[in-house]
């Protein structure tokens, strides 16, 4: 696995194998301020996944099966982020522990006592997570790419994530001398402009996250369930689907099976949006399903940022 992470301030860090957070920023993201030419891919049989904090903005994900890709900006572009942040786009690096990104009167106060709120202001989506999750800024984007893809074209991704135990597992699977960190779980949200309906969006999100993060290149090791109707605490209705891998046999010490739960829904404007949880499966500190469903139950719409 190869990963990349960059903070909104421009600092680049290397971390570890899994979806989101560490390693090498791919070519499509190299236009971000502070990034030079993209490093060479790590190659090998590692699952590739990256996290890029893009202060400038919009994350529109085009996920159409395995060939889906992530672009920043609403103009379709070439997968590169906007030239730089504007005053409206600038956001603080993260919310303080226990504090939502927003005020109590704007719908972003936690619905679960003692938890904290995660907000994707561009998409007008909010949800709550337990206090031990790290809430990243809305400028963070997380995605997974195909093994060996020199361009690291994203298969699927989401923005404004929250991460649980970013350094849950540490390894140097490619033998380059750099220890990389694998998080235990993450969750985020995005737009689904190419989805035919909420059921398709939910199933594809769940499937692609598990395949890209844990199972590739073995597509047959991913089982995806049927999409089912779901309603959150706020009355938001849509489709929920789950996927899980079985029998992942990677050589790295941080190679594990994974699972994902995705919820897709429409906003009042008729746009399809989604929320997705993805995490390690079959370990002692696996995020239990009741907790995943409790987080899912808090997904709600809030005012979006133009």
Backbone as CSV, one residue per row, in Angstrom:
resi,resn,N_x,N_y,N_z,CA_x,CA_y,CA_z,C_x,C_y,C_z
1,UNK,0.849,-1.193,0.000,0.000,0.000,0.000,0.881,1.239,0.000
2,UNK,0.472,2.276,-0.675,1.209,3.520,-0.638,0.240,4.646,-0.356
3,UNK,0.643,5.541,0.493,-0.298,6.583,0.867,0.336,7.946,0.924
4,UNK,-0.469,8.974,0.872,0.041,10.325,0.970,-0.837,11.184,1.831
5,UNK,-0.236,12.100,2.527,-0.999,12.984,3.389,-0.346,14.338,3.399
6,UNK,-1.159,15.361,3.273,-0.630,16.710,3.370,-1.595,17.556,4.157
7,UNK,-1.071,18.299,5.103,-1.923,19.140,5.942,-2.290,20.394,5.178
8,UNK,-3.347,21.097,5.611,-3.714,22.340,4.936,-2.583,23.352,4.928
9,UNK,-1.648,23.242,5.867,-0.531,24.169,5.909,0.550,23.839,4.906
10,UNK,0.415,22.684,4.235,1.384,22.337,3.213,2.417,21.336,3.638
11,UNK,2.437,20.956,4.941,3.434,19.996,5.379,3.070,18.611,4.872
12,UNK,4.054,17.923,4.321,3.813,16.565,3.832,4.342,15.574,4.849
13,UNK,3.553,14.542,5.105,3.946,13.515,6.050,3.806,12.166,5.394
14,UNK,4.631,11.223,5.798,4.458,9.862,5.348,3.876,9.053,6.471
15,UNK,2.900,8.240,6.126,2.275,7.384,7.095,2.034,6.046,6.489
16,UNK,0.950,5.392,6.792,0.905,4.015,6.446,-0.172,3.470,5.593
17,UNK,-0.079,2.182,5.477,-0.837,1.384,4.576,-2.278,1.254,4.944
18,UNK,-3.107,1.711,4.146,-4.548,1.519,4.272,-5.263,2.611,3.590
19,UNK,-6.544,2.729,3.712,-7.233,3.797,3.041,-6.830,5.010,3.720
20,UNK,-6.745,5.912,3.437,-6.620,7.259,3.640,-5.296,7.851,3.824
21,UNK,-4.497,7.426,4.712,-3.669,8.440,5.295,-2.202,8.371,5.219
22,UNK,-1.559,8.061,4.294,-0.162,8.179,4.406,0.517,7.795,3.141
23,UNK,1.650,8.257,2.910,2.436,7.812,1.811,2.704,8.855,0.774
24,UNK,2.416,8.551,-0.451,2.835,9.381,-1.564,1.657,10.072,-2.227
25,UNK,1.682,11.404,-2.398,0.619,12.076,-3.124,0.714,11.774,-4.612
26,UNK,-0.393,11.424,-5.256,-0.368,11.050,-6.655,-0.295,12.239,-7.593
27,UNK,0.021,11.971,-8.833,0.174,13.022,-9.825,-1.028,13.952,-9.938
28,UNK,-2.276,13.435,-9.944,-3.405,14.359,-10.121,-3.480,15.433,-9.055
29,UNK,-2.771,15.260,-7.938,-2.871,16.214,-6.840,-1.651,17.121,-6.764
30,UNK,-0.706,16.971,-7.684,0.560,17.662,-7.551,0.454,19.170,-7.743
31,UNK,-0.703,19.634,-8.229,-0.859,21.067,-8.417,-1.197,21.788,-7.118
32,UNK,-1.405,21.047,-6.066,-1.712,21.679,-4.776,-0.543,22.520,-4.296
33,UNK,-0.802,23.745,-3.811,0.279,24.601,-3.331,1.140,23.866,-2.318
34,UNK,2.437,23.924,-2.501,3.336,23.297,-1.543,3.809,21.934,-2.000
35,UNK,3.192,21.381,-3.038,3.619,20.090,-3.551,4.477,20.300,-4.789
36,UNK,5.600,19.606,-4.836,6.432,19.649,-6.020,5.999,18.523,-6.936
37,UNK,6.860,18.111,-7.853,6.487,17.014,-8.740,6.224,15.767,-7.935
38,UNK,5.307,14.905,-8.401,4.922,13.744,-7.625,6.047,12.745,-7.508
39,UNK,6.170,12.090,-6.352,7.187,11.067,-6.178,6.820,9.826,-6.966
40,UNK,7.807,8.979,-7.208,7.525,7.746,-7.928,6.718,6.817,-7.069
41,UNK,5.819,6.011,-7.664,4.971,5.117,-6.894,5.786,4.009,-6.262
42,UNK,5.278,3.477,-5.145,6.002,2.439,-4.437,5.871,1.091,-5.119
43,UNK,4.829,0.898,-5.933,4.673,-0.328,-6.698,4.451,-1.532,-5.820
44,UNK,4.814,-2.695,-6.353,4.662,-3.906,-5.570,3.221,-4.307,-5.441
45,UNK,2.953,-5.183,-4.486,1.602,-5.686,-4.315,0.839,-4.970,-3.247
46,UNK,1.259,-3.781,-2.887,0.615,-3.068,-1.802,-0.638,-2.368,-2.272
47,UNK,-1.641,-2.338,-1.424,-2.852,-1.588,-1.743,-2.509,-0.110,-1.647
48,UNK,-2.947,0.660,-2.641,-2.556,2.059,-2.679,-3.698,2.942,-2.232
49,UNK,-3.377,3.884,-1.334,-4.402,4.759,-0.827,-3.768,6.026,-0.322
50,UNK,-4.469,7.146,-0.432,-3.862,8.408,-0.060,-4.824,9.366,0.601
51,UNK,-4.248,10.303,1.364,-5.019,11.374,1.950,-4.354,12.665,1.580
52,UNK,-5.064,13.561,0.954,-4.510,14.853,0.627,-5.390,15.919,1.260
53,UNK,-4.766,16.833,1.992,-5.522,17.934,2.565,-5.470,19.074,1.573
54,UNK,-6.570,19.395,0.959,-6.609,20.438,-0.048,-7.384,21.621,0.506
55,UNK,-6.672,22.655,0.870,-7.324,23.813,1.469,-8.300,24.428,0.508
56,UNK,-7.977,24.417,-0.778,-8.897,24.981,-1.772,-10.119,24.172,-1.911
57,UNK,-10.551,23.360,-1.652,-11.859,23.038,-1.855,-12.775,21.992,-2.215
58,UNK,-13.550,22.166,-3.224,-14.607,21.209,-3.466,-14.111,19.840,-3.844
59,UNK,-14.705,18.836,-3.282,-14.373,17.466,-3.664,-15.569,16.860,-4.340
60,UNK,-15.441,16.659,-5.635,-16.512,16.003,-6.377,-15.987,14.645,-6.775
61,UNK,-16.619,13.587,-6.351,-16.124,12.258,-6.669,-16.950,11.654,-7.782
62,UNK,-16.268,11.217,-8.801,-16.932,10.512,-9.884,-16.573,9.044,-9.724
63,UNK,-17.489,8.266,-9.193,-17.195,6.860,-8.952,-18.090,6.010,-9.817
64,UNK,-17.549,5.493,-10.892,-18.323,4.626,-11.771,-17.557,3.321,-11.872
65,UNK,-17.772,2.476,-10.902,-17.051,1.209,-10.859,-15.588,1.445,-10.585
66,UNK,-14.785,0.467,-10.984,-13.369,0.529,-10.712,-12.690,1.671,-11.439
67,UNK,-13.298,2.184,-12.494,-12.656,3.252,-13.245,-13.021,4.631,-12.718
68,UNK,-13.727,4.691,-11.613,-14.107,5.983,-11.058,-12.885,6.782,-10.664
69,UNK,-13.044,8.119,-10.573,-11.922,8.925,-10.153,-12.428,10.129,-9.386
70,UNK,-11.518,10.772,-8.686,-11.856,11.900,-7.827,-11.273,13.168,-8.403
71,UNK,-12.059,14.221,-8.476,-11.540,15.493,-8.932,-11.908,16.564,-7.929
72,UNK,-11.105,17.606,-7.876,-11.388,18.723,-6.996,-11.841,19.884,-7.857
73,UNK,-12.933,20.497,-7.461,-13.478,21.578,-8.257,-14.688,21.093,-9.017
74,UNK,-15.640,21.954,-9.237,-16.887,21.569,-9.867,-16.858,21.647,-11.384
75,UNK,-15.705,22.016,-11.972,-15.693,22.194,-13.416,-15.301,20.933,-14.155
76,UNK,-15.122,19.810,-13.452,-14.736,18.580,-14.120,-13.240,18.478,-14.264
77,UNK,-12.589,19.527,-14.765,-11.149,19.660,-14.784,-10.392,18.405,-15.189
78,UNK,-9.144,18.320,-14.707,-8.306,17.171,-15.023,-7.875,16.457,-13.757
79,UNK,-8.637,16.644,-12.680,-8.297,15.971,-11.440,-7.377,16.780,-10.564
80,UNK,-7.064,18.013,-10.974,-6.183,18.846,-10.173,-6.999,19.828,-9.345
81,UNK,-6.506,20.161,-8.135,-7.236,21.102,-7.304,-7.123,22.511,-7.849
82,UNK,-7.957,23.382,-7.344,-7.884,24.778,-7.719,-6.521,25.346,-7.331
83,UNK,-6.173,26.482,-7.919,-4.842,27.034,-7.721,-4.535,27.369,-6.266
84,UNK,-5.514,27.745,-5.500,-5.242,28.090,-4.117,-6.511,28.423,-3.394
85,UNK,-6.444,28.540,-2.057,-7.643,28.800,-1.272,-8.104,30.236,-1.386
86,UNK,-9.399,30.428,-1.307,-9.943,31.762,-1.201,-10.318,31.977,0.248
87,UNK,-10.731,33.172,0.583,-11.102,33.429,1.962,-12.229,32.533,2.417
88,UNK,-13.166,32.248,1.521,-14.310,31.419,1.899,-13.920,29.959,2.044
89,UNK,-12.855,29.535,1.338,-12.464,28.133,1.371,-11.585,27.792,2.559
90,UNK,-10.867,28.788,3.095,-9.921,28.509,4.160,-10.644,27.960,5.379
91,UNK,-10.090,26.905,5.962,-10.703,26.287,7.128,-9.620,25.962,8.134
92,UNK,-9.934,25.899,9.433,-8.944,25.518,10.432,-8.551,24.071,10.234
93,UNK,-7.331,23.672,10.644,-6.862,22.308,10.431,-7.780,21.242,10.972
94,UNK,-8.367,21.455,12.119,-9.274,20.463,12.679,-10.075,21.092,13.785
95,UNK,-11.168,20.454,14.145,-11.958,20.935,15.263,-11.287,20.519,16.551
96,UNK,-11.447,21.316,17.592,-10.906,20.942,18.893,-11.644,19.727,19.404
97,UNK,-10.973,18.869,20.193,-11.638,17.671,20.708,-12.960,18.001,21.377
98,UNK,-13.999,17.318,20.958,-15.299,17.505,21.583,-16.095,18.661,21.039
99,UNK,-15.516,19.422,20.096,-16.231,20.571,19.552,-16.635,20.312,18.108
100,UNK,-17.877,20.667,17.736,-18.296,20.515,16.340,-17.703,21.617,15.497
101,UNK,-17.638,21.408,14.170,-17.234,22.478,13.278,-18.460,23.347,13.023
102,UNK,-18.768,24.245,13.913,-19.938,25.090,13.743,-20.574,25.376,15.080
103,UNK,-21.601,26.178,15.093,-22.255,26.521,16.338,-23.422,25.627,16.653
104,UNK,-23.863,25.686,17.923,-24.937,24.812,18.379,-26.263,25.131,17.710
105,UNK,-26.396,26.359,17.174,-27.663,26.748,16.585,-27.789,26.484,15.100
106,UNK,-26.776,25.905,14.462,-26.833,25.712,13.017,-27.012,24.260,12.607
107,UNK,-27.436,23.427,13.538,-27.674,22.030,13.225,-26.455,21.152,13.354
108,UNK,-25.322,21.717,13.803,-24.106,20.924,13.912,-23.763,20.523,15.343
109,UNK,-24.634,20.829,16.277,-24.399,20.356,17.642,-24.565,18.837,17.662
110,UNK,-23.731,18.115,18.407,-23.812,16.647,18.416,-25.194,16.138,18.815
111,UNK,-25.676,15.129,18.117,-26.938,14.495,18.482,-26.725,13.457,19.579
112,UNK,-25.493,12.969,19.684,-25.152,11.982,20.711,-24.375,12.688,21.820
113,UNK,-24.890,12.727,23.026,-24.196,13.396,24.125,-22.779,12.861,24.305
114,UNK,-21.812,13.787,24.387,-20.428,13.402,24.589,-19.659,13.140,23.308
115,UNK,-20.340,13.069,22.166,-19.648,12.876,20.893,-19.325,14.246,20.284
116,UNK,-18.696,14.261,19.121,-18.400,15.510,18.427,-18.846,15.404,16.971
117,UNK,-19.054,16.554,16.369,-19.653,16.604,15.038,-18.611,16.806,13.946
118,UNK,-18.799,16.089,12.861,-17.985,16.229,11.651,-18.871,16.904,10.600
119,UNK,-18.344,17.927,9.923,-19.140,18.642,8.936,-18.390,18.741,7.611
120,UNK,-19.093,18.419,6.541,-18.612,18.690,5.191,-19.416,19.892,4.708
121,UNK,-18.896,21.111,4.883,-19.687,22.310,4.585,-20.024,22.466,3.115
122,UNK,-19.162,21.978,2.234,-19.437,22.121,0.802,-20.655,21.309,0.398
123,UNK,-20.818,20.137,0.999,-21.938,19.269,0.660,-23.113,19.403,1.621
124,UNK,-22.927,20.147,2.705,-24.025,20.323,3.649,-24.369,19.051,4.395
125,UNK,-23.336,18.282,4.779,-23.524,17.011,5.484,-22.851,17.085,6.845
126,UNK,-23.532,16.578,7.868,-22.947,16.499,9.204,-23.253,15.134,9.801
127,UNK,-22.371,14.670,10.687,-22.602,13.439,11.440,-21.718,13.470,12.675
128,UNK,-21.995,12.619,13.621,-21.252,12.605,14.882,-20.348,11.391,14.984
129,UNK,-19.246,11.558,15.721,-18.329,10.451,15.998,-17.939,10.501,17.477
130,UNK,-17.516,9.368,18.046,-17.046,9.362,19.431,-15.849,10.296,19.602
131,UNK,-15.583,10.706,20.840,-14.560,11.719,21.094,-13.149,11.255,20.765
132,UNK,-12.900,9.949,20.682,-11.543,9.499,20.401,-11.206,9.502,18.907
133,UNK,-12.154,9.880,18.073,-11.877,10.018,16.645,-11.255,11.386,16.378
134,UNK,-10.299,11.454,15.451,-9.677,12.725,15.065,-10.468,13.333,13.916
135,UNK,-11.031,14.501,14.146,-11.826,15.184,13.126,-10.905,16.069,12.291
136,UNK,-10.802,15.784,11.016,-9.953,16.571,10.121,-10.749,17.729,9.527
137,UNK,-10.042,18.677,8.938,-10.710,19.835,8.358,-11.451,19.444,7.089
138,UNK,-12.325,20.319,6.643,-13.100,20.035,5.436,-12.229,20.034,4.193
139,UNK,-10.980,20.498,4.302,-10.076,20.485,3.167,-9.361,19.166,2.953
140,UNK,-9.552,18.224,3.860,-8.901,16.926,3.708,-9.700,16.048,2.749
141,UNK,-8.977,15.359,1.865,-9.592,14.406,0.935,-8.872,13.078,1.070
142,UNK,-9.621,12.008,1.165,-9.078,10.657,1.290,-9.561,9.817,0.124
143,UNK,-8.663,9.007,-0.472,-9.086,8.151,-1.567,-8.199,6.916,-1.645
144,UNK,-8.638,5.932,-2.421,-7.833,4.748,-2.700,-7.650,4.616,-4.206
145,UNK,-6.498,4.073,-4.603,-6.176,3.910,-6.013,-5.772,2.463,-6.293
146,UNK,-5.733,2.129,-7.564,-5.369,0.781,-7.984,-3.881,0.537,-7.754
147,UNK,-3.520,-0.678,-7.320,-2.117,-1.057,-7.184,-1.362,-0.805,-8.483
148,UNK,-0.170,-0.265,-8.373,0.686,-0.122,-9.540,0.303,0.978,-10.499
149,UNK,-0.735,1.730,-10.211,-1.135,2.820,-11.099,-0.183,3.992,-10.899
150,UNK,0.668,4.330,-11.877,1.630,5.416,-11.690,0.972,6.775,-11.488
151,UNK,-0.246,6.924,-11.982,-0.965,8.183,-11.799,-1.784,8.180,-10.516
152,UNK,-1.934,7.023,-9.899,-2.764,6.854,-8.711,-4.144,7.481,-8.910
153,UNK,-4.771,7.143,-10.002,-6.115,7.634,-10.274,-7.070,7.061,-9.233
154,UNK,-7.747,7.900,-8.467,-8.601,7.397,-7.392,-9.749,6.511,-7.877
155,UNK,-9.944,5.423,-7.165,-11.105,4.562,-7.400,-12.325,5.153,-6.723
156,UNK,-12.130,5.659,-5.524,-13.214,6.194,-4.714,-12.587,7.039,-3.610
157,UNK,-13.330,7.991,-3.100,-12.789,8.843,-2.047,-13.884,9.581,-1.309
158,UNK,-13.491,10.296,-0.266,-14.425,11.192,0.419,-13.664,12.337,1.063
159,UNK,-14.402,13.356,1.470,-13.805,14.563,2.028,-14.198,14.739,3.490
160,UNK,-13.542,15.717,4.126,-13.833,16.086,5.514,-13.940,14.866,6.420
161,UNK,-12.902,14.035,6.494,-13.004,12.779,7.238,-12.767,12.913,8.733
162,UNK,-13.137,11.863,9.433,-12.742,11.659,10.830,-12.010,10.319,10.843
163,UNK,-10.931,10.231,11.627,-10.071,9.052,11.601,-9.920,8.497,13.020
164,UNK,-9.968,7.189,13.125,-9.773,6.526,14.418,-8.423,5.811,14.431
165,UNK,-7.582,6.159,15.399,-6.272,5.531,15.579,-5.459,5.562,14.283
166,UNK,-4.992,6.754,13.942,-4.240,6.935,12.704,-2.990,6.064,12.638
167,UNK,-2.393,5.764,13.779,-1.165,4.965,13.807,-1.441,3.598,14.421
168,UNK,-2.569,3.019,14.048,-2.979,1.733,14.621,-1.990,0.611,14.310
169,UNK,-1.439,0.582,13.102,-0.442,-0.427,12.732,0.677,0.265,11.971
170,UNK,1.926,-0.084,12.284,3.080,0.535,11.623,3.925,-0.541,10.955
171,UNK,4.328,-0.291,9.716,5.140,-1.273,9.002,5.921,-0.601,7.874
172,UNK,6.903,-1.322,7.353,7.665,-0.891,6.190,7.556,-2.009,5.161
173,UNK,6.358,-2.189,4.633,6.080,-3.329,3.759,6.844,-3.295,2.443
174,UNK,7.200,-2.114,1.943,7.922,-2.064,0.677,9.427,-2.024,0.871
175,UNK,9.876,-2.055,2.133,11.300,-2.137,2.415,12.101,-0.916,2.041
176,UNK,11.450,0.261,1.985,12.188,1.461,1.604,12.781,2.198,2.800
177,UNK,12.642,1.607,3.985,13.214,2.212,5.180,12.311,3.200,5.885
178,UNK,11.139,3.436,5.337,10.197,4.373,5.947,9.030,3.624,6.567
179,UNK,8.825,3.833,7.859,7.699,3.216,8.540,6.409,3.937,8.153
180,UNK,5.382,3.177,7.829,4.111,3.761,7.423,3.028,3.343,8.401
181,UNK,2.099,4.250,8.658,1.060,4.031,9.652,-0.275,3.659,9.016
182,UNK,-0.919,2.652,9.564,-2.231,2.219,9.113,-3.273,2.615,10.151
183,UNK,-4.284,3.388,9.785,-5.349,3.732,10.722,-6.317,2.567,10.904
184,UNK,-7.060,2.598,11.979,-8.034,1.546,12.239,-9.321,1.749,11.439
185,UNK,-9.746,2.986,11.293,-11.001,3.262,10.587,-11.069,4.728,10.203
186,UNK,-11.943,5.027,9.260,-12.209,6.418,8.892,-13.616,6.525,8.343
187,UNK,-14.093,7.754,8.257,-15.447,8.001,7.778,-15.476,9.390,7.157
188,UNK,-16.240,9.546,6.070,-16.325,10.838,5.412,-17.523,10.900,4.491
189,UNK,-17.627,11.962,3.700,-18.800,12.155,2.841,-18.399,12.818,1.532
190,UNK,-19.301,12.780,0.572,-19.016,13.327,-0.749,-20.284,13.451,-1.589
191,UNK,-20.141,14.001,-2.798,-21.235,14.063,-3.767,-21.143,12.857,-4.697
192,UNK,-22.266,12.485,-5.311,-22.346,11.326,-6.212,-22.990,11.746,-7.533
193,UNK,-22.320,12.608,-8.304,-22.955,13.147,-9.516,-23.256,12.122,-10.598
194,UNK,-22.551,10.989,-10.595,-22.744,10.007,-11.658,-23.620,8.826,-11.266
195,UNK,-24.054,8.770,-10.020,-24.862,7.633,-9.570,-26.256,7.693,-10.180
196,UNK,-26.754,6.546,-10.619,-28.103,6.495,-11.193,-29.154,6.616,-10.102
197,UNK,-28.836,6.106,-8.907,-29.769,6.198,-7.779,-28.983,5.970,-6.493
198,UNK,-29.659,6.125,-5.368,-28.970,6.000,-4.080,-28.515,4.574,-3.807
199,UNK,-29.251,3.588,-4.306,-28.865,2.190,-4.090,-27.537,1.890,-4.776
200,UNK,-27.382,2.346,-6.015,-26.133,2.127,-6.739,-24.976,2.842,-6.040
201,UNK,-25.203,4.074,-5.617,-24.146,4.838,-4.957,-23.687,4.151,-3.678
202,UNK,-24.622,3.643,-2.888,-24.266,2.989,-1.627,-23.462,1.721,-1.878
203,UNK,-23.902,0.885,-2.802,-23.206,-0.377,-3.064,-21.811,-0.149,-3.654
204,UNK,-21.693,0.795,-4.585,-20.397,1.047,-5.197,-19.406,1.638,-4.203
205,UNK,-19.864,2.532,-3.351,-18.976,3.092,-2.328,-18.435,1.999,-1.426
206,UNK,-19.330,1.172,-0.901,-18.912,0.114,0.021,-17.950,-0.852,-0.674
207,UNK,-18.307,-1.271,-1.887,-17.472,-2.232,-2.607,-16.092,-1.679,-2.934
208,UNK,-16.046,-0.475,-3.483,-14.775,0.093,-3.907,-13.842,0.393,-2.742
209,UNK,-14.396,0.833,-1.614,-13.545,1.111,-0.454,-12.902,-0.170,0.065
210,UNK,-13.664,-1.242,0.140,-13.093,-2.503,0.640,-12.093,-3.072,-0.362
211,UNK,-12.456,-3.072,-1.633,-11.538,-3.567,-2.649,-10.242,-2.749,-2.659
212,UNK,-10.368,-1.429,-2.757,-9.187,-0.583,-2.872,-8.323,-0.555,-1.639
213,UNK,-8.935,-0.650,-0.470,-8.195,-0.524,0.779,-7.578,-1.818,1.265
214,UNK,-8.239,-2.950,0.983,-7.813,-4.201,1.594,-7.623,-5.366,0.639
215,UNK,-8.509,-5.542,-0.323,-8.566,-6.799,-1.064,-7.815,-6.831,-2.385
216,UNK,-7.544,-5.694,-2.990,-6.980,-5.745,-4.329,-5.642,-6.480,-4.354
217,UNK,-5.404,-7.206,-5.428,-6.153,-7.212,-6.697,-7.261,-8.263,-6.766
218,UNK,-7.613,-8.876,-5.619,-8.581,-9.986,-5.622,-10.011,-9.480,-5.446
219,UNK,-10.672,-9.124,-6.543,-12.045,-8.627,-6.479,-12.996,-9.673,-5.905
220,UNK,-12.662,-10.954,-6.130,-13.541,-12.025,-5.660,-13.561,-12.157,-4.139
221,UNK,-12.652,-11.505,-3.451,-12.623,-11.588,-1.994,-13.515,-10.538,-1.325
222,UNK,-14.195,-9.742,-2.139,-15.098,-8.719,-1.610,-16.538,-9.143,-1.826
223,UNK,-17.307,-9.192,-0.753,-18.740,-9.492,-0.834,-19.518,-8.223,-0.521
224,UNK,-20.422,-7.849,-1.414,-21.217,-6.631,-1.239,-22.687,-6.991,-1.084
225,UNK,-23.303,-6.481,-0.049,-24.705,-6.777,0.204,-25.638,-5.914,-0.621
226,UNK,-26.890,-6.289,-0.640,-27.897,-5.501,-1.350,-28.157,-4.198,-0.612
227,UNK,-28.468,-3.152,-1.354,-28.815,-1.871,-0.741,-30.208,-1.960,-0.128
228,UNK,-30.365,-1.377,1.050,-31.645,-1.400,1.750,-32.056,0.007,2.172
229,UNK,-33.342,0.266,2.272,-33.800,1.584,2.714,-33.329,1.868,4.142
230,UNK,-33.012,3.119,4.403,-32.574,3.498,5.747,-32.985,4.938,6.015
231,UNK,-33.346,5.212,7.268,-33.711,6.567,7.695,-32.906,6.927,8.932
232,UNK,-32.260,8.077,8.925,-31.454,8.508,10.058,-32.332,9.182,11.116
233,UNK,-31.732,9.541,12.230,-32.455,10.189,13.323,-33.134,11.472,12.879
234,UNK,-32.508,12.173,11.940,-33.050,13.453,11.491,-34.180,13.287,10.485
235,UNK,-34.459,12.038,10.072,-35.490,11.792,9.074,-34.958,11.748,7.660
236,UNK,-33.636,11.777,7.503,-33.020,11.702,6.190,-33.142,10.263,5.674
237,UNK,-33.731,10.103,4.506,-33.958,8.757,3.963,-33.048,8.487,2.768
238,UNK,-32.695,7.223,2.585,-31.840,6.852,1.477,-31.601,5.361,1.463
239,UNK,-30.450,4.954,0.936,-30.106,3.538,0.825,-28.793,3.264,1.551
240,UNK,-28.727,2.136,2.249,-27.501,1.745,2.937,-27.052,0.385,2.414
241,UNK,-25.737,0.208,2.268,-25.175,-1.062,1.807,-23.869,-1.315,2.532
242,UNK,-23.511,-2.581,2.671,-22.267,-2.955,3.334,-21.445,-3.858,2.415
243,UNK,-20.148,-3.888,2.669,-19.247,-4.789,1.949,-18.164,-5.221,2.916
244,UNK,-17.574,-6.384,2.665,-16.506,-6.886,3.517,-15.610,-7.805,2.705
245,UNK,-14.342,-7.846,3.076,-13.418,-8.763,2.422,-13.176,-9.962,3.330
246,UNK,-12.849,-11.086,2.717,-12.552,-12.314,3.451,-11.350,-12.991,2.822
247,UNK,-10.384,-13.367,3.658,-9.241,-14.122,3.163,-8.140,-13.300,2.543
248,UNK,-8.029,-12.015,2.924,-6.923,-11.201,2.424,-5.617,-11.830,2.885
249,UNK,-4.700,-12.066,1.953,-3.462,-12.768,2.298,-2.225,-11.975,1.904
250,UNK,-2.280,-10.669,2.073,-1.123,-9.837,1.762,0.063,-10.198,2.641
251,UNK,1.259,-9.876,2.159,2.472,-10.234,2.890,2.832,-9.245,3.983
252,UNK,2.323,-8.048,3.925,2.682,-7.039,4.919,2.072,-7.322,6.279
253,UNK,2.731,-6.842,7.324,2.222,-7.078,8.671,0.952,-6.279,8.942
254,UNK,0.653,-5.285,8.122,-0.562,-4.499,8.290,-1.623,-4.862,7.250
255,UNK,-1.524,-6.048,6.675,-2.523,-6.515,5.707,-3.651,-7.205,6.452
256,UNK,-4.839,-6.638,6.389,-5.997,-7.170,7.098,-7.214,-7.146,6.189
257,UNK,-8.227,-7.900,6.591,-9.522,-7.777,5.941,-10.153,-6.461,6.365
258,UNK,-11.103,-6.003,5.550,-11.754,-4.736,5.864,-13.257,-4.799,5.644
259,UNK,-13.918,-3.749,6.054,-15.367,-3.655,5.892,-15.736,-2.207,5.628
260,UNK,-16.909,-2.004,5.046,-17.392,-0.654,4.782,-18.910,-0.631,4.859
261,UNK,-19.430,0.493,5.291,-20.864,0.752,5.295,-21.081,2.095,4.614
262,UNK,-21.928,2.131,3.610,-22.175,3.363,2.862,-23.662,3.695,2.849
263,UNK,-23.960,4.980,3.017,-25.333,5.475,3.019,-25.423,6.573,1.974
264,UNK,-26.315,6.425,1.005,-26.502,7.422,-0.045,-27.909,7.990,0.035
265,UNK,-28.038,9.273,-0.260,-29.313,9.966,-0.072,-29.349,11.197,-0.965
266,UNK,-30.496,11.843,-1.042,-30.623,13.054,-1.843,-30.861,14.261,-0.944
267,UNK,-30.319,15.406,-1.353,-30.611,16.645,-0.648,-31.836,17.301,-1.290
268,UNK,-32.332,18.376,-0.725,-33.542,19.010,-1.284,-33.403,19.446,-2.737
269,UNK,-32.161,19.653,-3.202,-31.947,20.067,-4.589,-31.953,18.879,-5.538
270,UNK,-32.131,17.656,-4.993,-32.151,16.469,-5.832,-30.784,15.900,-6.135
271,UNK,-29.733,16.405,-5.474,-28.378,15.899,-5.677,-28.154,14.668,-4.802
272,UNK,-27.502,13.671,-5.342,-27.187,12.470,-4.574,-25.869,12.671,-3.827
273,UNK,-25.891,12.404,-2.542,-24.729,12.540,-1.665,-24.505,11.211,-0.957
274,UNK,-23.342,11.056,-0.335,-23.095,9.815,0.392,-22.218,10.024,1.611
275,UNK,-22.355,9.097,2.536,-21.531,8.995,3.755,-20.997,7.575,3.788
276,UNK,-19.712,7.406,4.126,-19.140,6.065,4.145,-18.212,5.855,5.339
277,UNK,-18.355,4.712,5.974,-17.426,4.239,7.011,-16.595,3.127,6.401
278,UNK,-15.287,3.121,6.667,-14.418,2.030,6.217,-13.418,1.728,7.320
279,UNK,-13.191,0.445,7.598,-12.294,0.094,8.683,-11.786,-1.338,8.617
280,UNK,-10.820,-1.626,9.466,-10.231,-2.957,9.547,-11.236,-3.917,10.173
281,UNK,-11.230,-5.149,9.686,-12.182,-6.162,10.129,-11.444,-7.367,10.709
282,UNK,-12.040,-7.972,11.752,-11.505,-9.208,12.299,-10.361,-9.044,13.264
283,UNK,-10.247,-7.873,13.895,-9.210,-7.633,14.895,-9.879,-7.305,16.230
284,UNK,-9.117,-7.372,17.306,-9.684,-7.177,18.631,-10.340,-5.814,18.809
285,UNK,-9.735,-4.774,18.245,-10.306,-3.430,18.423,-11.073,-2.944,17.193
286,UNK,-11.570,-3.866,16.397,-12.454,-3.518,15.285,-13.610,-2.664,15.777
287,UNK,-13.973,-1.651,15.008,-15.131,-0.829,15.366,-16.373,-1.703,15.256
288,UNK,-17.099,-1.904,16.356,-18.259,-2.804,16.314,-19.403,-2.236,15.482
289,UNK,-20.207,-3.127,14.924,-21.309,-2.696,14.074,-22.288,-1.759,14.780
290,UNK,-22.614,-1.990,16.066,-23.518,-1.047,16.724,-22.972,0.385,16.731
291,UNK,-21.648,0.527,16.841,-21.056,1.868,16.811,-21.140,2.455,15.415
292,UNK,-20.859,1.640,14.398,-20.976,2.115,13.013,-22.396,2.596,12.748
293,UNK,-23.383,1.811,13.181,-24.787,2.181,12.943,-25.194,3.411,13.763
294,UNK,-24.576,3.561,14.914,-24.888,4.738,15.737,-24.366,6.008,15.064
295,UNK,-23.160,5.929,14.490,-22.619,7.057,13.739,-23.502,7.333,12.521
296,UNK,-23.840,6.276,11.794,-24.701,6.407,10.614,-26.021,7.079,10.962
297,UNK,-26.574,6.736,12.109,-27.865,7.298,12.499,-27.857,8.797,12.694
298,UNK,-26.656,9.384,12.858,-26.568,10.832,13.077,-26.383,11.629,11.792
299,UNK,-26.263,10.972,10.653,-26.051,11.690,9.389,-27.241,12.612,9.128
300,UNK,-26.948,13.849,8.789,-28.011,14.835,8.597,-27.542,15.923,7.642
301,UNK,-28.494,16.679,7.128,-28.184,17.797,6.246,-28.106,19.088,7.045
302,UNK,-27.122,19.911,6.719,-26.962,21.224,7.338,-26.772,22.223,6.195
303,UNK,-26.724,23.491,6.526,-26.502,24.494,5.499,-25.154,24.281,4.838
304,UNK,-25.125,24.369,3.518,-23.865,24.189,2.797,-23.212,25.522,2.517
305,UNK,-21.908,25.460,2.221,-21.146,26.660,1.886,-21.133,26.825,0.370
306,UNK,-21.555,27.958,-0.155,-21.615,28.143,-1.614,-20.240,27.939,-2.244
